[in-house]
Amino acid sequence: MSRYVEIHDGTRWARACPYDDLIPGRGVAVLGARGEQVAVFRDRAGALYAVDNRDPFSGAHVMSRGILGSRGDVPTVASPMYKQVFDLRDGRCLDEPTAPDGTPAVLRVWPVRDSADATSQLTGAGVHGP
């Protein structure tokens, strides 16, 4: 049986990519059910995260190329453009509260799970963010 990473679009779970496409410590960009770009990550401990692929500071769709890390016990991704750091659990920018256009510096977050464990949601309480 194939194993997939699934993201929730607010209505249903949908396959995002094969689980084995996620290299621990790296991200991939996938298309969501409504055509939005989503950055999906698997950290070295195996936790999955899904956030908007668009960097709110540069406007570029590059977050899947970001650098995974942590601040204390907070899992993070640093933008590859200007290096702002975002909390992978809720999408908040930990460095600056607003983007250059004055909007909140927050990445949208999707609930994500491993299809091999489809009864439990691994992160995210719901689709939220801008």
N, C-alpha and C positions, 0 to 999 in steps of 0.2 A: 504494500500500500504506500502511495506517495505521501510525503509530508510537506505541508505548506504553511506559510505565514499568512494569517488572515487579519484583515482590518475591518472595523465596523464603521459603516457610513452613516450611522444614525438610525438606520432601518434594519439592516441585515449584515451578517458577516460575509465577506467576499475574499477570495484568494488574492493575495498580493504578489507572492512570488514563491518559488520552491524554497523550502527551509534551507537546503544546502547551498543556495545562492548567497546566503548571508555569511560572510566570513566574520568570525568574532573580532570586534574592534573596528569594523568597517560598516558602511551603509550602502544601500542601493536606492535608486529612485524608481518608483512605480507609479502607475496611473490609478487613481481611485475610481470608484464606480461612476462618479460624475465628471471624470476627466481631469480632476485636480492632481497635481504632482505631489506625491507623498514620499518623504525620506524615511526608510525603514532601517533600523539598526538592531544588531544583536551584540550585546557587550560580552566581555570575556567570561563572565559568570553565567551567560546564557539568557539573560533578561532581554526581552524584546521591547522596542519603542517605535512609535510612528508619529512623525511631526510633519508640518508643512515643509516642502522642499524650497520654498521661496524665503530668502534672507530678507528680513524687513529693513535692513540698513542699506544694502546695495540694490535690492530688487531682483537680483539674479537667482535663478533656480539651482542652488549649489549646496544646500544643507546636507544632502546625502554624501557629499565629499568632506564634510566636517570632521573634526578631530574629537573622538570620544574621550571622556575623562570624568573627573568628579571634583566637587568642592565639598570636602568633608564627606558626608554620606549622600550627597546629592549627585545623581548621575547627570552628566552634562554633554553637550556637543558645542564645540567652538566653530563659528563660521569660518570657512576657508578664505573669505574675502577680507573682512576687517577685524576678525578674531573676537567678536562679541561672543560671550558664553551664555548658553540657554539651558535651563532646567528641562531635562527630557520628560519629566513627570507631568508638568503643567505648561510647558512652553515659554515661561517667563524668561526675559533676558536678565541675567544676574549682574550685568555691568551698567546698563542704561535703561531707564524706565520708558523712554519714548524713542521712536525712530525719527529720522530726519524730517519726515513729513508731518510730525506731530502726533501720529497715531501711537497707541501702546505698542511697545516692542515685545510682542508675544507671538510665538509660533502656534498655529492650530495643532491640536493633539488628537490623535485617533486611538481608540481602544485597539489593542493588538493581541493576538494569541497564536500559539502553535497549534495546528490542526490535530496533532497527535494528542493534545490535551484540550479538546474542544469544549469541555465542560467548564473550564475556568478561564477567566479573563486575566491576562498577565499584567496589564497596565492600562490606566485611563478609566475614568468613571463615565465618560460619555464624550461625544464629539463637542469640543468647545474651542474657543479662541476666536480671533477675528474672522 
